[in-house]
Amino acid sequence: MKTEEMICELRRLEEAHKDDFVGTGETNWSLMCHDVANRLEELLTAQEPRVMTLEEIKDYLDDPGGDKKPLWLEWHSIPALSGWVLASQVSDLMKRYMDSYNNTWRPWTSRPTDEQREATSWA
């Protein structure tokens, strides 16, 4: 089955089970289908790593559980500190160092290659 077909089937099941009674400890099939279909759509539309805008970071953090998602954080002056962080850590950076966004630090949609980092100019 192709990914697009899986998404369609998951959306159908999500709708079919949206009114099901879910007892404590039982699986909410509608919610699970919704989450899996969303993730498949994200993976299907995945693109090359790129620097995230501040608006994208805010949207990322507004998603349920967004603060627990990983982001690749790059440091301009100290490349050795670059690496995977939780989105909540980027949120803290935004509060403290908003003025230095894309000057000394920048988050990426996924881990960039050395060539991608070098080809992407800082502010």
NORTA-V123376 format. One record per residue. SS is DSSP state (A for helix, B for strand, O for the rest). PSI is psi as a letter, one per 40 degrees, with the letter a starting at -180 (999 if undefined). BURIAL is 1 if it has 24 or more other C-alpha atoms within 12 Angstrom, else 0. Layout:
# NORTA-V123376
ss,psi,burial
SS,PSI,BURIAL
SS,PSI,BURIAL
This chain:
# NORTA-V123376
ss,psi,burial
O,h,0
O,i,0
A,d,0
A,d,0
A,d,0
A,d,0
A,d,1
A,d,0
A,d,0
A,d,1
A,d,1
A,d,0
A,d,1
A,d,1
A,d,0
A,d,0
O,e,0
O,d,0
O,e,0
O,i,0
O,h,0
O,h,0
O,i,0
O,h,0
O,e,0
O,i,0
O,h,0
O,g,0
A,d,1
A,d,1
A,d,0
A,d,0
A,d,1
A,d,1
A,d,0
A,d,0
A,d,1
A,d,0
A,d,0
A,d,0
A,d,0
A,d,0
A,d,0
A,d,0
O,e,0
O,i,0
O,a,0
O,i,0
O,i,0
O,i,1
B,h,1
O,i,1
O,i,0
A,d,1
A,d,0
A,d,0
A,d,1
A,d,0
A,d,0
A,d,1
A,d,1
A,e,0
O,i,0
O,h,0
O,e,0
A,d,0
A,e,0
A,e,0
O,i,0
B,i,1
B,i,1
B,h,1
B,h,1
B,h,1
B,h,1
O,d,0
O,e,0
O,g,0
A,d,0
A,d,0
A,e,0
O,i,0
B,a,1
B,h,1
B,i,1
B,i,0
A,d,1
A,d,1
A,d,1
A,d,1
A,d,1
A,d,0
A,d,1
A,d,1
A,d,0
A,d,0
A,f,0
A,d,0
A,d,0
A,e,0
B,h,1
O,e,1
O,d,0
O,d,1
B,i,1
B,h,1
B,i,1
B,i,1
O,d,1
O,i,1
O,h,1
O,i,1
O,i,0
A,d,0
A,d,0
A,d,0
A,d,1
A,d,0
A,e,0
O,h,0
O,i,0
O,i,0
O,999,0
